[in-house]
């Protein structure tokens, strides 16, 4: 198990993979520091500052609302079209006694991404002014653990496969919601490449 606390302390860098300790030095633009022993990435030069990250979070929020409000797919059976949103699907799964799948889908496709974006927005908002907002430490730890728990990419791929397969039996039309999820998937992938540890360096504890 890795530690949830940042691995940069007092000018030192610790490899999360093999625990080798390095003295830190400033990185040039685009430079990546790797571990000498195991080649694990120690640190990257941050490409995006808090302002850009906040803008990215706001974009993801808008796309997230669209992905949830717009229907994801329309099925046509005996000439009767029926479209459904993500929440419509989750509720149907619950009613069909697939409770575990319904809860997993609600968590990984709705609650975790929502929590993640809210926390991102919170820490970036204060980081713009070089400050740490209330609960900064807790938010950073939560973000560390939430990292592997947003599954939009699995959902989009799964939904695409299901749409193609179901075409044999029904008229299936992908709706805007699924494309919004696709866009969200790309944004979440970009978030995945951000080294949040930079925030510890660019922010200071608030006074007063
Ligand atoms: Zn290493």
Boltz pocket constraint, residues with backbone or C-beta under 6 A from the ligand:
constraints:
  - pocket:
      binder: B
      contacts: [[A, 15], [A, 16], [A, 17], [A, 18], [A, 19], [A, 20], [A, 35], [A, 36], [A, 37], [A, 38], [A, 39], [A, 40]]
      max_distance: 6.0
